Amino acid sequence: MASTDPQEPVQIQDSPLPKVLLLKKPPAFFIIGEQPFTSTKFHYLKAYESPLPLDQFLATHALSIQAILSSAIAPLTVDILQLLPAVRVVVTTSAGLNHLDLPECRRRGITIANTGSIYSADVADLAVGLLIDVFRKISAGNRYVKQGLWPIRGDYPLGSKLAGKRVGIVGLGNIGYEVAKRLEAFACCISYNSRKKKPFVSYPFYENVCELAANSDALIICCGLTDQTHHMINKEVLLALGKTGVIVNIGRGPIIDEKEMVRCLVEGEIAGAGLDVFENEPDVPKELFELDNVVLSPHCAVFTHESLKALSELVVGNLEAFFSNKPLLSEYVDE
């Protein structure tokens, strides 16, 4: 039997197993162990290995593709879906779904499985880590020591404690709730903005994100990217956060108006930022490189050795469940 490793070429045209479409090669960091995402119940059909143009490749295999393994690096557009009439499920390696044409998937009756909550703890850890780093100037102090400035310039400027800070969370889903639980341990005062008020929490709810910012010392962005949340964190929100306020973003870059945020940071309109995501990745505004009150991370909040192992198991479990006519392990349901 041919290998089912998505990193190894396979001749699946002759395979009797059902086929899963891969539009682009998975990033190298997905490789956990020898054979990630493998199964004996299906084969991967790899568009990126074909010499044919994508539309011709998809047309050739259109009737045999029932499932797609998707990721944020390979947007699934209406044009692609129109070429694949037999597709019934999309399994994505992302918690967010902004790379999928959800209306078209709904119209076609395509079921979606995302990563559920497997990333939530890791992302929450990094969110809190970024917040502590900005408040306590950890990365900036590290540079100060390594550059040999301590003996020359003396003690480094003081940071600020986290305990007692008013933290506003934008998006109290799986990740936002994990962030809140961690910050409770630091005696922070939690409030939140979300699409709907959550009946299972006692944190104060703000319908207006600007009002949330005005009543927060720090704002942590945990929501997904949609048409409604694009540039939701704008000039008005940033100015409401104020000169002593800190912003942390582990959601998606375009949720913040990045140009306005950079201006606010440079001009001292907000006190600092911890950023794992950016508007035009991997390009990051160079103005941020010179700011000691900004901590940058290369969009890696979701990825640890443990989370990638869990992801591989979940992806395979979802695909095997689909081909066995069983319920998906992490089916996405619109709220």
N, C-alpha and C positions, 0 to 999 in steps of 0.2 A: 504494500500500500504506500502511496506517496506521502511525504511528510505533510503535516498540517500546520507547521510553523509558519506564521505569516511573514517571517523574515526570509524564508527559503522558497525559491521558485518551485512550483508544483505544476504538473500537467493535469489540470482538473477537468479538462474537456471530456476525458474518458471516464471520469469517476462517477459512480452511481450515487454518491453522497450528495445531499442538498448543498447549495452553494451560498456563501456569504460574501457580499461585495465589499472590497476594501478599495476606496478611491485613491488614497495616498498611503505611502509607507509610514508605519508607526514610528514616532521618534525613538531614538536610541535608548532613552531613559526608561522606555516601557519594558525593556528586556530584563526580566527578573528570572534568574535561573536559565535553563537551557532552552525551554520551549514555552514562552508565554502565549496565552490565548489559544491553547491547543485543545483539540478534541478529536475523537474517532467518529463523531456523529455528523460532521460536516467538513467541507473544504472551503478555503478562502480563494476567491476569484479576485486577482490583483490587477486593477486597472493600470496602476503605475508601472507594471512590467511589460505592458503591451506596446508594440510599435504603432498600433492603430490610434488615430485620434479618438478622444474619449467618447464622442457621440457614436462613432462607428463601433467601438468596442462594446458599448452598452447595448446598442441595437442588436449586435450579434448574440448577446447573452440575455436579452431582455426577458424572455419567457422562462428562463431557468433561475433567475435571481428572486428569491422570496425574502431575503434578509440583507440588511446593510449594517456593517460595523462602522460607525461614524465617529469622528472626532472634531474638535474645534478647528483643526488645521485644514479640514476638507468640508467647506460649507455644502449642505445638501439643499439645492435650490429647486424651484419649480421646474426649471428646464431639465434637470437631471431626473426628477421624479416622473416627468411626462414620458421619459424614455423607458421607464421600468414599470409596466403595468402589473406585474406579478408580485411586487414587493408588498409584504404584509406586516413587517416589523422593522424598526430601526433601533439598534442597540448602540448607545453612545457612551464614550469613555469620559464624558464631561458631566458635571452636575448642572451647569447652565445649558440652556437650549437655544441660545441666540444664533447658533450656526445652522439651525434647522428651520425650514419653512413650515412652521407649525400649522398655519391655516390649510396649506395644501395637504399635509399629512392627515389632518382631520377630515378633509373633504374626501380623501381616498380611503379612509378607514384604516390607516396605518397606525399600528400600536407602537408606542415609544417606551423604551426602558432606559433610564439614565442611571447615574451612580448612586442614587438614593442618599444615604447618610454616611457612606464609607469614608468620605473625605472630611466630614464635619469636624472631628476632633483635631485633625492635623491643621486645618485652616484656622480654627479657633486658637490653637496654640500660637501660630505665627502672628495672628492679629494682636493677641495680648503681648507677645514678644515685641512687636513693632511699637506698640503703645508704650511699654515700659522703656524701650530703647530711646524713644524720643523724649519722654519725660526725664529720664535719668541720664541722658546724654552718653549712653554706653559706647556706641560706635564712634561718636565724636571724641570721647575720652580715649578710646583705643588708638585712634589716629594720633592724638596729641602725645601719647606716651611713645608710640613707635617712631614718630618723627623726631624724637629727642627734645621736645619742647618743654617738658616738665622741669628739668633742671634750669632751663633758660628763663622761662616765663613764670614759673611758680605754679601754684595751685590752679586747677581748672575751674571755670565757672560752675556754680552749683546748679544741680538739676532740681526737679520737683517730684514730690512723693505722689504715688498713685492712690493710696488710701484716701477715701473720702471724695474722690473726684466724681463729678456728674458726667456719666458717659451715656451718650445717645446712640442707640443702635438702629441703623436704617436697614430694615429687613430682618424680621424675627422668625426666620425659617429654621431649618436644622442647624445651620452654621451660626446664625445670630443667637440662637438659644444657647448653644455651647459657649459662645463668647460671654454671654450674660452670666452663665453659671460660674465661669472662671473669675470674672470680675467681682462677683459677689464675695468670693474668698478674699479679695483685696479691700473689702468694705467700700466698694464703689456704689454710687447711687445710680441705678439703671433706669432708663426710660427708652421708649422706642417709637419708631414709625414703621408701619407695614401696610400692605394693601387692606388688611382687615385687622380689627382688634382681636387679640388672642385671649380667649376666655380662660385659658389654663395658667396665666401668669398674672401677678399683681403689680407688675411694673406700670408706671404711668404711660398712657398711650397718647401720642400726638398725631392727629390727622395731617397736620401741615409740617413738612420737614424743616421749614424755615423756623417755625416756633420751637421745634425740637432743638435745632442748633443754638438758638438764642438762650436755651435753658440747659446747655451742656458745656462742660469744659473740654470734652473730646467727642468726636463724632466718628463712629466706625461703620463703614459701608459694607454691608453683607448681602445686599439684595442682588437679584439677577438683572441682566441688561435686557430691556425691552424698549419699544418705542416710547413708553411712558417714563422710563427711568433714564433715558439718554439725556445727559447734561442736566439731570435733576439737581445735582449739587452745582449751583451756578453762583454768580457774583453775590446775589442777595443772600443765599444760604451761607456762603463763606464769610461775608461781612457780619451776619448774625452770630456766627460762631465766635468771631472777634479776635482781638489782638493777643489774647492769652489762650486761645483755643487751638486744639490739635486735631488733625484729621488723619484717619487710617483707612486705606482702601484695600480690601481683599476680595472685592466683588469683580467688577470689570472696569477697565480704564475709562471708557466713554461715559460712565455714569457721572463722572466729574467733568466739568468744563476745564480741561487741563490748562489751557492758556490763561484762564482767569485764576486758577489755583496758583500757577507759577507766579503770576503778577502779585497776588496776595502774599505769597511767601517772600518774594524778593523785596517787596515794599513794607513788610512787617505787619500786614493786615491780619494774618493769622500766625500763630506761634511756631507751628511745626507740622510735619507730615511723615507718616510711615506708609510707604507705597509698595505693594507687590504687583500691581497691575497698572498699565499705562494705555493711553489712547491710541497710539500708533506703534505697538510693539513690533520688533524689539527696539525701536527708536525711542529714546528718553530725552526730554528737554535738557540741554546741556547746562542751563541755568541752575538746575537742581544739584549738579555735581559739586558746586562750590559751597553749598549751604550745609553747615554743621547741624542745623535743626531739621534736616530731612534724612530719613533712612530709606534706602532703596533695596528692593529684592526682585530677582528676575522671574516673576510670575511662577513661583514654585511652592506656594502655600499648600497646594493639594498633594504634593508629591513627597512621599517618604518611601523607604524600602517596604515598610509595612503596608502602606496604603496601595502601592502598586501591586503587591502580591494579592491583596484583597480585591483589587480591581480586576485582575486577571481571572480570579475565581468567579467573580460576579458576572463578567462579560460571558465567559464560557457557560456559566450556569443559566443565564438568560437565553442564550442561543440554543442550548440543548433543551431547555424547557419548551421553547417555541417549536422546535422540530419534533418534539415528543407530544405536542398538543397539551402541554401542562401550563399552569399559570406562570407568568413571568415573575422573577424574583424581585424586581424593582420597577414595576410598571409606573410610568409617569401619569398622573391624573391631574387635570386642570383643577385649580382651586376655584 
